[in-house]
Amino acid sequence: MAKTWQPLAGIKILSFELAFALPAATRALHDLGAEVVRVSPPARQVDRYVGYIDGVFQGKSSISIDLTKAEGRALAGKLAAKADVVCNNFRPGVLEKYGLDAATLRAADSALITLQVSGYGTPGPWSRYPAFGPSTEAAGGLNRLLADEGEVPVRIGSAVFSDQLAGRYSVLAIAAALEERRKSGNGAALDLSMTACVTHMLGQPMARAQATGETPPATKNRDSRFVPQGVYRCAGSDEWIALSVATDKQWQILATLLNASELMALAEVTLAPDARVEQRKRVQDSIDSALREYCLRCNKDELATKLQALGVPAAPVRTTQDQALDPNIQSRGALQLLKHKTPVLGHRAHPHAPLPWRVVGRSRRAQSNYRHTGEDNERVLLRWLGMSAAQCAELKAAQVLYVEPPLDLQPRRKANSHDPEHAVKLGLPI
């Protein structure tokens, strides 16, 4: 059996985390072998729900401390003294009130690594403003880039881009700080801006705008170099395929298919298979029209497989529902069945995504179920601080420690897109 790859085994991370951005980071650090303890304030119903929806809380231990009490702050300080990394995504300044800020903690231990994740980072005039994924995507310049002038800027969706992106950059920062500490013995105080993460990813459009002083127009599904390129509807309800023709040879292949179907003639396009990209640009609308008609006659999976086999880059547009059925996803183990302690929405396990890369010849760390708020109070305090069960009971009686019951998800009303056979197709255990 392949040995599990856990390069961060032995690293202790104490995380004061809410919502998605930092939890996405510490979930990845857990998958890499670190021991992650998330500190939750009492009664965070939203975060308890997120654990089932997104999986960002899975695998971590959960301890719930009331930091408004002096005993709670003292307890959190003792845990921080045992950690390699202490991180939070509260607004900057919040933990300072409790004596748990980076300056205070690192004054006691220069080897400690701290990470502050916030919407706009520090320093800066917006540093203490509240933020969510959509607001940082907007401030980072992404939303406007997705729409032409005069159109409504487009948001990608909560916890899809900005939060997850910030989480991945956080992992990179912590990994780098751990390596530096290994060499020098010194820790670091890290500060991450979700907005800056978005801006960092804009790349060429931003470089062009800074050089020319002009806002680049949105290109939608088209590209200035690849013709044709787009997303085209296929046979069935709301089924699509994405394809790009990057070379003249790929155009020859696609043009041969379109000519064989007589669609190019119907579109009144007299364009030879050997037409260069500049020629294709001049009749791009007509090519797209022919392509739309062609794709409407095809199954998205069958067409994508056919085009790929011929050398034309193409892929079916996956929905979040059919993605788990993709044979490429399944063959890589890119989704793994995670077993629940108790059935969730009628099933004892559901597929969740591990880290998207793997080490050849080594197995990933096994995923474990979401831990409800405060479930590991006693276990963490025994392991990290050597506290007894009686001491933990006293803290619970004093309402310094909390335990929230497991979340019971009620049956949901079936949406119009609901596939009654979906669970059967996935092989979900009942």
The 8 nearest C-alpha neighbors of each residue, nearest first, counted from 0:
[[1, 2, 362, 361, 3, 360, 363, 4],
 [2, 0, 361, 362, 360, 3, 4, 363],
 [1, 3, 361, 362, 4, 0, 360, 363],
 [2, 4, 362, 363, 361, 364, 5, 1],
 [3, 5, 361, 363, 362, 6, 2, 364],
 [4, 6, 32, 31, 8, 7, 3, 364],
 [5, 7, 8, 31, 32, 4, 33, 9],
 [8, 6, 32, 33, 5, 31, 10, 9],
 [9, 7, 32, 33, 5, 10, 6, 34],
 [8, 10, 33, 7, 11, 34, 32, 6],
 [11, 9, 33, 8, 7, 34, 83, 12],
 [12, 10, 34, 82, 83, 33, 35, 9],
 [13, 11, 35, 84, 82, 85, 83, 34],
 [14, 12, 85, 36, 37, 35, 82, 84],
 [13, 15, 37, 86, 16, 87, 85, 38],
 [16, 14, 87, 38, 37, 86, 39, 88],
 [15, 17, 87, 14, 88, 21, 22, 37],
 [16, 18, 19, 46, 88, 22, 15, 21],
 [17, 19, 46, 20, 22, 16, 49, 21],
 [20, 18, 22, 162, 23, 21, 158, 17],
 [21, 19, 162, 166, 23, 22, 163, 165],
 [20, 22, 24, 23, 166, 19, 88, 16],
 [23, 21, 25, 19, 24, 55, 20, 26],
 [24, 22, 166, 55, 26, 21, 20, 25],
 [25, 23, 166, 21, 27, 22, 26, 170],
 [24, 26, 28, 22, 27, 23, 29, 21],
 [25, 27, 29, 23, 24, 28, 55, 22],
 [28, 26, 30, 25, 24, 29, 31, 23],
 [29, 27, 25, 31, 30, 26, 33, 24],
 [30, 28, 33, 26, 32, 31, 27, 25],
 [29, 31, 27, 28, 32, 364, 26, 354],
 [32, 30, 5, 28, 29, 7, 6, 33],
 [31, 33, 5, 8, 7, 29, 30, 6],
 [34, 32, 29, 7, 10, 8, 28, 35],
 [33, 35, 11, 12, 29, 10, 32, 36],
 [36, 34, 12, 59, 33, 29, 13, 11],
 [37, 35, 60, 13, 61, 59, 14, 12],
 [36, 38, 14, 61, 15, 13, 60, 39],
 [39, 37, 15, 62, 63, 14, 61, 36],
 [40, 38, 63, 37, 62, 41, 64, 15],
 [39, 41, 63, 64, 65, 43, 42, 38],
 [42, 40, 43, 63, 401, 39, 65, 64],
 [43, 41, 44, 40, 403, 372, 39, 47],
 [44, 42, 46, 45, 41, 47, 40, 39],
 [43, 45, 47, 46, 42, 48, 406, 49],
 [46, 44, 48, 47, 43, 49, 18, 42],
 [45, 47, 49, 48, 44, 43, 18, 50],
 [48, 46, 44, 45, 49, 50, 43, 371],
 [47, 49, 45, 46, 50, 51, 44, 52],
 [48, 50, 46, 52, 51, 47, 53, 45],
 [51, 49, 54, 56, 48, 47, 52, 53],
 [52, 50, 49, 54, 48, 53, 369, 47],
 [51, 53, 49, 50, 54, 48, 55, 47],
 [54, 52, 55, 49, 50, 51, 56, 351],
 [53, 55, 50, 57, 56, 51, 52, 351],
 [54, 56, 23, 22, 26, 53, 57, 50],
 [57, 55, 50, 54, 369, 59, 22, 26],
 [56, 58, 369, 54, 368, 59, 55, 367],
 [57, 59, 367, 368, 369, 366, 56, 60],
 [60, 58, 35, 57, 36, 56, 61, 37],
 [59, 61, 36, 375, 37, 35, 370, 58],
 [62, 60, 373, 37, 375, 372, 36, 374],
 [61, 63, 373, 376, 38, 375, 39, 37],
 [62, 64, 373, 39, 401, 38, 40, 400],
 [65, 63, 400, 399, 71, 66, 40, 401],
 [66, 64, 399, 71, 67, 40, 68, 400],
 [65, 67, 71, 72, 68, 64, 97, 69],
 [66, 68, 65, 69, 71, 72, 97, 70],
 [69, 67, 71, 66, 70, 65, 72, 399],
 [68, 70, 72, 71, 73, 67, 66, 74],
 [71, 69, 73, 68, 72, 74, 399, 66],
 [70, 72, 66, 74, 68, 69, 65, 399],
 [71, 73, 66, 75, 69, 74, 70, 76],
 [74, 72, 76, 70, 71, 75, 69, 77],
 [73, 75, 71, 77, 76, 72, 70, 78],
 [74, 76, 78, 72, 77, 73, 79, 71],
 [77, 75, 79, 73, 74, 78, 72, 80],
 [76, 78, 80, 74, 79, 75, 73, 81],
 [77, 79, 75, 81, 80, 76, 74, 82],
 [78, 80, 76, 82, 81, 77, 75, 85],
 [81, 79, 77, 78, 82, 76, 108, 104],
 [82, 80, 78, 79, 383, 77, 83, 11],
 [83, 81, 11, 79, 84, 80, 12, 13],
 [82, 84, 11, 111, 12, 10, 112, 85],
 [85, 83, 112, 12, 82, 113, 111, 13],
 [86, 84, 13, 113, 14, 12, 112, 79],
 [87, 85, 114, 14, 113, 115, 15, 84],
 [88, 86, 15, 115, 16, 14, 89, 116],
 [87, 89, 116, 16, 117, 115, 21, 90],
 [88, 90, 87, 91, 93, 117, 16, 17],
 [89, 91, 127, 93, 117, 92, 88, 129],
 [92, 90, 127, 93, 89, 126, 117, 115],
 [91, 93, 95, 94, 90, 96, 127, 100],
 [94, 92, 95, 91, 96, 90, 89, 97],
 [95, 93, 99, 100, 97, 96, 92, 98],
 [94, 96, 100, 92, 98, 97, 93, 99],
 [97, 95, 94, 98, 93, 92, 99, 100],
 [98, 96, 94, 95, 99, 72, 66, 93],
 [97, 99, 95, 96, 100, 103, 94, 72],
 [100, 98, 94, 97, 95, 104, 103, 76],
 [101, 99, 95, 94, 103, 102, 98, 104],
 [100, 102, 104, 103, 105, 113, 188, 99],
 [103, 101, 105, 104, 100, 106, 188, 99],
 [104, 102, 106, 101, 100, 105, 98, 99],
 [103, 105, 101, 106, 107, 102, 99, 100],
 [104, 106, 108, 109, 107, 102, 103, 101],
 [107, 105, 103, 104, 108, 102, 109, 101],
 [106, 108, 105, 104, 109, 103, 80, 111],
 [109, 107, 105, 110, 111, 106, 104, 80],
 [108, 110, 105, 111, 186, 185, 106, 107],
 [111, 109, 186, 185, 108, 184, 112, 180],
 [110, 112, 186, 109, 83, 108, 105, 84],
 [113, 111, 84, 186, 187, 188, 83, 85],
 [114, 112, 85, 188, 86, 84, 189, 101],
 [113, 115, 86, 189, 190, 188, 116, 87],
 [114, 116, 190, 87, 86, 88, 191, 189],
 [117, 115, 88, 191, 190, 192, 87, 114],
 [118, 116, 120, 192, 88, 119, 90, 193],
 [117, 119, 193, 130, 192, 194, 120, 135],
 [118, 120, 192, 126, 194, 117, 125, 193],
 [121, 119, 192, 126, 117, 191, 118, 122],
 [122, 120, 126, 123, 190, 119, 91, 192],
 [121, 123, 126, 120, 124, 125, 119, 190],
 [122, 124, 126, 121, 125, 120, 119, 127],
 [125, 123, 126, 122, 127, 121, 128, 119],
 [126, 124, 128, 123, 127, 119, 120, 121],
 [125, 127, 121, 123, 120, 119, 124, 128],
 [128, 126, 91, 125, 90, 129, 92, 124],
 [127, 129, 125, 126, 130, 90, 118, 119],
 [130, 128, 90, 127, 118, 131, 117, 126],
 [131, 129, 118, 134, 128, 135, 132, 117],
 [130, 132, 134, 133, 135, 118, 129, 157],
 [131, 133, 161, 135, 162, 134, 157, 158],
 [134, 132, 136, 135, 131, 157, 137, 154],
 [133, 135, 137, 136, 131, 132, 130, 138],
 [136, 134, 194, 138, 137, 132, 133, 139],
 [137, 135, 139, 133, 134, 141, 138, 161],
 [136, 138, 134, 142, 135, 139, 140, 141],
 [137, 139, 135, 140, 136, 134, 194, 141],
 [138, 140, 194, 198, 136, 197, 137, 135],
 [141, 139, 137, 138, 142, 143, 198, 136],
 [140, 142, 144, 136, 143, 139, 137, 145],
 [143, 141, 153, 137, 152, 144, 154, 145],
 [144, 142, 152, 145, 141, 146, 140, 153],
 [143, 145, 141, 142, 146, 217, 140, 147],
 [146, 144, 143, 142, 217, 153, 152, 141],
 [147, 145, 152, 217, 143, 144, 150, 153],
 [146, 148, 217, 150, 216, 149, 145, 144],
 [149, 147, 150, 146, 216, 217, 151, 143],
 [148, 150, 147, 151, 146, 152, 143, 216],
 [151, 149, 147, 148, 146, 152, 153, 143],
 [150, 152, 153, 146, 149, 147, 143, 148],
 [153, 151, 143, 142, 146, 150, 145, 154],
 [152, 154, 142, 145, 151, 146, 155, 143],
 [155, 153, 142, 156, 133, 152, 136, 137],
 [154, 156, 153, 160, 159, 157, 142, 133],
 [157, 155, 154, 159, 158, 133, 160, 132],
 [156, 158, 159, 132, 133, 155, 160, 162],
 [159, 157, 162, 132, 160, 19, 156, 163],
 [160, 158, 157, 156, 163, 162, 161, 155],
 [159, 161, 163, 162, 164, 158, 155, 156],
 [160, 162, 164, 132, 163, 136, 165, 197],
 [163, 161, 20, 158, 165, 164, 132, 160],
 [162, 164, 166, 165, 160, 161, 20, 23],
 [163, 165, 161, 167, 166, 162, 160, 168],
 [166, 164, 168, 162, 193, 163, 167, 20],
 [165, 167, 24, 163, 23, 169, 20, 164],
 [168, 166, 170, 164, 169, 165, 24, 163],
 [167, 169, 171, 165, 170, 166, 172, 164],
 [170, 168, 166, 172, 167, 171, 24, 165],
 [169, 171, 167, 173, 168, 172, 24, 174],
 [172, 170, 168, 174, 169, 173, 175, 167],
 [171, 173, 169, 175, 170, 174, 176, 168],
 [172, 174, 176, 170, 175, 171, 177, 169],
 [173, 175, 177, 171, 176, 172, 170, 178],
 [174, 176, 178, 172, 173, 177, 171, 179],
 [177, 175, 173, 179, 178, 174, 180, 172],
 [176, 178, 180, 174, 175, 179, 173, 181],
 [177, 179, 181, 175, 180, 176, 174, 182],
 [178, 180, 176, 182, 181, 177, 183, 175],
 [181, 179, 184, 185, 177, 183, 182, 178],
 [180, 182, 178, 179, 184, 183, 177, 185],
 [181, 183, 179, 180, 184, 178, 185, 177],
 [184, 182, 180, 185, 181, 179, 186, 178],
 [183, 185, 180, 181, 182, 110, 186, 179],
 [186, 184, 110, 180, 183, 109, 187, 179],
 [185, 187, 110, 112, 111, 180, 109, 176],
 [188, 186, 112, 189, 113, 176, 111, 185],
 [187, 189, 113, 112, 114, 101, 190, 186],
 [190, 188, 114, 113, 187, 115, 191, 172],
 [189, 191, 115, 114, 116, 120, 188, 121],
 [192, 190, 116, 120, 115, 117, 193, 189],
 [191, 193, 120, 119, 195, 194, 117, 118],
 [192, 194, 118, 196, 165, 195, 119, 135],
 [195, 193, 135, 139, 197, 192, 196, 119],
 [194, 196, 198, 192, 197, 193, 199, 139],
 [197, 195, 193, 199, 194, 198, 165, 192],
 [196, 198, 139, 194, 200, 195, 199, 136],
 [197, 199, 139, 195, 200, 201, 196, 140],
 [198, 200, 196, 197, 201, 195, 202, 139],
 [199, 201, 197, 198, 202, 196, 195, 141],
 [202, 200, 198, 199, 205, 204, 203, 197],
 [201, 203, 200, 205, 204, 206, 199, 198],
 [202, 204, 206, 205, 207, 201, 208, 200],
 [205, 203, 207, 206, 202, 208, 201, 215],
 [204, 206, 208, 207, 203, 202, 201, 209],
 [207, 205, 203, 209, 208, 204, 210, 202],
 [208, 206, 210, 204, 205, 209, 203, 211],
 [207, 209, 205, 213, 212, 211, 210, 206],
 [210, 208, 206, 207, 212, 211, 205, 213],
 [209, 211, 207, 208, 212, 206, 213, 205],
 [212, 210, 208, 213, 209, 207, 214, 206],
 [211, 213, 208, 209, 210, 214, 207, 215],
 [214, 212, 208, 211, 215, 209, 207, 210],
 [213, 215, 208, 216, 212, 204, 207, 211],
 [216, 214, 213, 204, 208, 217, 207, 144],
 [217, 215, 147, 218, 214, 148, 144, 146],
 [216, 218, 147, 146, 219, 145, 144, 215],
 [219, 217, 221, 220, 216, 222, 147, 223],
 [220, 218, 221, 217, 145, 146, 222, 147],
 [221, 219, 229, 218, 230, 228, 222, 241],
 [222, 220, 228, 218, 219, 229, 223, 227],
 [221, 223, 225, 224, 218, 228, 220, 226],
 [222, 224, 225, 221, 226, 218, 280, 228],
 [223, 225, 222, 226, 245, 276, 221, 227],
 [224, 226, 245, 222, 244, 227, 228, 223],
 [227, 225, 228, 244, 276, 279, 280, 224],
 [226, 228, 244, 225, 243, 229, 283, 287],
 [229, 227, 243, 221, 226, 242, 225, 244],
 [228, 230, 220, 221, 241, 242, 231, 243],
 [229, 231, 241, 240, 220, 239, 242, 232],
 [232, 230, 240, 239, 291, 229, 241, 233],
 [231, 233, 239, 238, 295, 294, 240, 291],
 [234, 232, 295, 294, 239, 238, 297, 299],
 [235, 233, 295, 297, 298, 296, 238, 236],
 [236, 234, 238, 237, 233, 298, 295, 232],
 [235, 237, 238, 234, 233, 232, 239, 416],
 [236, 238, 235, 239, 232, 233, 234, 318],
 [237, 239, 233, 236, 235, 232, 234, 299],
 [240, 238, 232, 233, 316, 231, 299, 315],
 [239, 241, 315, 316, 231, 230, 299, 314],
 [242, 240, 230, 314, 313, 229, 315, 231],
 [243, 241, 313, 312, 228, 229, 230, 314],
 [244, 242, 228, 312, 245, 227, 225, 313],
 [245, 243, 225, 227, 249, 226, 246, 250],
 [244, 246, 225, 243, 249, 226, 247, 224],
 [247, 245, 249, 248, 244, 250, 225, 276],
 [246, 248, 250, 249, 275, 251, 273, 276],
 [247, 249, 251, 250, 246, 252, 273, 245],
 [250, 248, 252, 246, 251, 247, 311, 244],
 [251, 249, 247, 253, 248, 252, 254, 244],
 [250, 252, 272, 248, 254, 249, 253, 273],
 [253, 251, 249, 255, 250, 254, 248, 256],
 [252, 254, 250, 256, 255, 251, 249, 257],
 [255, 253, 257, 251, 272, 256, 252, 250],
 [254, 256, 258, 252, 253, 257, 259, 251],
 [257, 255, 259, 253, 254, 258, 260, 252],
 [258, 256, 254, 260, 259, 255, 262, 263],
 [259, 257, 261, 255, 260, 256, 263, 254],
 [258, 260, 256, 257, 261, 255, 262, 254],
 [259, 261, 257, 258, 262, 256, 293, 263],
 [262, 260, 258, 259, 264, 263, 257, 265],
 [263, 261, 265, 264, 260, 289, 257, 266],
 [264, 262, 266, 265, 268, 261, 258, 289],
 [263, 265, 267, 262, 266, 261, 268, 269],
 [266, 264, 262, 267, 263, 261, 268, 289],
 [265, 267, 263, 264, 268, 289, 285, 262],
 [268, 266, 264, 265, 263, 269, 285, 262],
 [269, 267, 266, 263, 270, 264, 285, 286],
 [270, 268, 267, 271, 264, 263, 266, 282],
 [269, 271, 268, 274, 272, 279, 263, 273],
 [270, 272, 273, 274, 269, 254, 251, 268],
 [273, 271, 251, 254, 274, 250, 270, 255],
 [272, 274, 271, 251, 275, 247, 250, 248],
 [275, 273, 271, 272, 278, 270, 279, 276],
 [274, 276, 278, 277, 247, 273, 279, 250],
 [275, 277, 279, 278, 280, 226, 274, 247],
 [278, 276, 280, 279, 275, 281, 274, 226],
 [279, 277, 275, 276, 280, 281, 274, 282],
 [280, 278, 276, 281, 277, 282, 283, 275],
 [279, 281, 283, 277, 278, 282, 276, 226],
 [280, 282, 279, 278, 283, 277, 284, 276],
 [283, 281, 285, 280, 279, 284, 286, 278],
 [282, 284, 280, 286, 285, 281, 279, 287],
 [285, 283, 287, 286, 282, 288, 281, 280],
 [286, 284, 288, 287, 282, 283, 266, 289],
 [287, 285, 283, 289, 288, 284, 290, 282],
 [288, 286, 290, 284, 285, 289, 291, 283],
 [287, 289, 285, 291, 286, 290, 284, 292],
 [290, 288, 286, 292, 262, 287, 291, 263],
 [289, 291, 287, 293, 292, 288, 294, 286],
 [290, 292, 288, 294, 293, 289, 231, 287],
 [293, 291, 289, 295, 290, 294, 288, 296],
 [292, 294, 290, 291, 295, 296, 289, 262],
 [295, 293, 233, 297, 296, 291, 292, 290],
 [294, 296, 233, 234, 292, 293, 297, 232],
 [297, 295, 294, 293, 234, 233, 292, 298],
 [298, 296, 294, 234, 295, 233, 299, 302],
 [297, 299, 301, 234, 300, 302, 233, 296],
 [298, 300, 302, 315, 301, 240, 233, 303],
 [301, 299, 303, 302, 298, 315, 304, 314],
 [300, 302, 304, 298, 303, 299, 305, 297],
 [301, 303, 305, 299, 304, 300, 298, 306],
 [304, 302, 314, 300, 306, 313, 305, 301],
 [303, 305, 301, 307, 302, 306, 308, 300],
 [306, 304, 302, 308, 303, 307, 301, 309],
 [307, 305, 309, 311, 303, 308, 304, 302],
 [306, 308, 310, 311, 304, 309, 305, 312],
 [307, 309, 305, 306, 310, 304, 311, 303],
 [310, 308, 306, 307, 311, 305, 252, 249],
 [309, 311, 307, 308, 306, 312, 249, 252],
 [310, 312, 306, 307, 249, 309, 313, 244],
 [313, 311, 307, 242, 243, 310, 306, 244],
 [314, 312, 242, 303, 241, 307, 311, 306],
 [313, 315, 303, 241, 240, 316, 242, 312],
 [316, 314, 240, 299, 300, 317, 303, 239],
 [317, 315, 240, 239, 314, 241, 318, 238],
 [318, 316, 322, 315, 321, 319, 320, 239],
 [317, 319, 320, 321, 322, 316, 238, 323],
 [318, 320, 322, 321, 317, 323, 316, 324],
 [319, 321, 318, 322, 323, 317, 421, 324],
 [322, 320, 324, 318, 323, 319, 317, 325],
 [323, 321, 324, 325, 317, 319, 320, 318],
 [322, 324, 321, 325, 328, 320, 334, 329],
 [325, 323, 322, 321, 326, 329, 425, 328],
 [324, 326, 328, 322, 327, 323, 329, 321],
 [327, 325, 329, 328, 330, 324, 323, 331],
 [326, 328, 330, 329, 325, 331, 333, 324],
 [329, 327, 333, 325, 326, 331, 330, 332],
 [330, 328, 326, 332, 327, 331, 325, 333],
 [329, 331, 327, 332, 328, 326, 333, 325],
 [332, 330, 333, 329, 328, 327, 334, 326],
 [331, 333, 329, 334, 330, 335, 328, 353],
 [332, 334, 331, 328, 352, 329, 355, 353],
 [335, 333, 352, 351, 332, 350, 353, 329],
 [334, 336, 350, 351, 337, 332, 352, 333],
 [337, 335, 350, 349, 348, 351, 338, 334],
 [336, 338, 348, 349, 350, 335, 366, 351],
 [339, 337, 348, 347, 336, 368, 340, 349],
 [340, 338, 341, 347, 348, 368, 342, 337],
 [341, 339, 338, 342, 368, 347, 343, 369],
 [340, 342, 339, 343, 347, 346, 338, 348],
 [343, 341, 347, 346, 345, 339, 344, 340],
 [342, 344, 345, 346, 347, 341, 408, 339],
 [345, 343, 346, 410, 342, 408, 409, 411],
 [344, 346, 343, 342, 429, 347, 410, 428],
 [347, 345, 429, 342, 343, 348, 428, 344],
 [346, 348, 342, 339, 428, 429, 338, 343],
 [349, 347, 338, 337, 339, 346, 336, 428],
 [348, 350, 336, 337, 351, 427, 338, 347],
 [351, 349, 336, 335, 334, 337, 352, 348],
 [352, 350, 334, 335, 336, 337, 349, 353],
 [351, 353, 334, 333, 335, 354, 350, 355],
 [354, 352, 355, 333, 334, 351, 335, 30],
 [353, 355, 356, 352, 27, 30, 357, 333],
 [356, 354, 353, 333, 357, 352, 334, 332],
 [357, 355, 354, 358, 353, 333, 331, 363],
 [356, 358, 359, 355, 363, 354, 361, 362],
 [357, 359, 361, 360, 356, 362, 4, 363],
 [360, 358, 361, 357, 362, 356, 1, 4],
 [359, 361, 1, 358, 362, 2, 357, 3],
 [362, 360, 1, 2, 358, 359, 3, 4],
 [363, 361, 3, 1, 2, 4, 364, 360],
 [362, 364, 3, 4, 365, 361, 357, 30],
 [365, 363, 3, 30, 366, 362, 4, 5],
 [364, 366, 363, 367, 30, 362, 3, 337],
 [367, 365, 337, 58, 364, 368, 57, 30],
 [368, 366, 58, 57, 365, 337, 369, 338],
 [367, 369, 57, 339, 58, 370, 338, 337],
 [368, 370, 57, 56, 58, 50, 371, 367],
 [371, 369, 61, 374, 368, 60, 372, 57],
 [370, 372, 405, 374, 373, 369, 403, 61],
 [371, 373, 403, 374, 61, 402, 63, 62],
 [374, 372, 62, 402, 63, 61, 376, 375],
 [373, 375, 371, 372, 61, 376, 402, 370],
 [376, 374, 378, 61, 373, 62, 377, 379],
 [377, 375, 62, 373, 379, 378, 374, 380],
 [376, 378, 380, 379, 375, 391, 381, 388],
 [377, 379, 375, 381, 380, 376, 382, 383],
 [380, 378, 382, 381, 376, 377, 383, 375],
 [381, 379, 384, 377, 383, 382, 386, 378],
 [380, 382, 385, 386, 378, 379, 384, 383],
 [383, 381, 379, 380, 385, 384, 378, 386],
 [382, 384, 380, 381, 379, 385, 81, 78],
 [385, 383, 380, 386, 381, 382, 78, 77],
 [384, 386, 381, 382, 383, 380, 387, 379],
 [387, 385, 381, 384, 380, 390, 388, 391],
 [386, 388, 390, 389, 381, 391, 385, 377],
 [387, 389, 391, 390, 392, 377, 386, 381],
 [390, 388, 392, 387, 391, 393, 386, 394],
 [391, 389, 393, 387, 392, 388, 386, 394],
 [392, 390, 388, 394, 393, 389, 377, 395],
 [391, 393, 389, 395, 390, 394, 396, 388],
 [394, 392, 396, 390, 391, 395, 397, 389],
 [395, 393, 397, 391, 399, 396, 392, 400],
 [394, 396, 400, 398, 392, 397, 393, 399],
 [397, 395, 393, 398, 394, 392, 399, 400],
 [396, 398, 394, 395, 399, 393, 400, 392],
 [399, 397, 395, 400, 396, 394, 401, 65],
 [398, 400, 65, 394, 71, 397, 395, 64],
 [401, 399, 395, 64, 398, 63, 394, 65],
 [402, 400, 63, 373, 395, 41, 398, 64],
 [401, 403, 373, 372, 374, 404, 63, 400],
 [402, 404, 372, 373, 405, 401, 371, 42],
 [403, 405, 406, 402, 371, 372, 374, 407],
 [406, 404, 371, 407, 403, 372, 370, 47],
 [407, 405, 408, 404, 47, 48, 371, 403],
 [406, 408, 409, 405, 343, 404, 344, 341],
 [409, 407, 406, 344, 410, 343, 411, 48],
 [408, 410, 407, 411, 344, 343, 406, 345],
 [411, 409, 344, 408, 412, 345, 413, 343],
 [412, 410, 413, 409, 344, 408, 414, 345],
 [411, 413, 414, 410, 409, 415, 417, 416],
 [412, 414, 417, 411, 415, 416, 410, 418],
 [413, 415, 417, 416, 412, 411, 418, 419],
 [414, 416, 417, 413, 418, 412, 419, 236],
 [417, 415, 414, 418, 413, 320, 419, 236],
 [418, 416, 414, 415, 413, 419, 421, 420],
 [417, 419, 421, 420, 416, 422, 415, 320],
 [420, 418, 421, 417, 422, 423, 413, 416],
 [421, 419, 423, 418, 422, 424, 425, 417],
 [420, 422, 424, 418, 423, 419, 425, 320],
 [423, 421, 425, 427, 424, 420, 426, 419],
 [422, 424, 426, 420, 425, 421, 427, 419],
 [425, 423, 421, 422, 426, 420, 324, 427],
 [426, 424, 422, 423, 427, 421, 324, 323],
 [425, 427, 423, 424, 422, 428, 421, 429],
 [426, 428, 422, 425, 348, 423, 346, 429],
 [429, 427, 347, 346, 348, 426, 349, 422],
 [428, 346, 347, 345, 427, 342, 348, 426]]
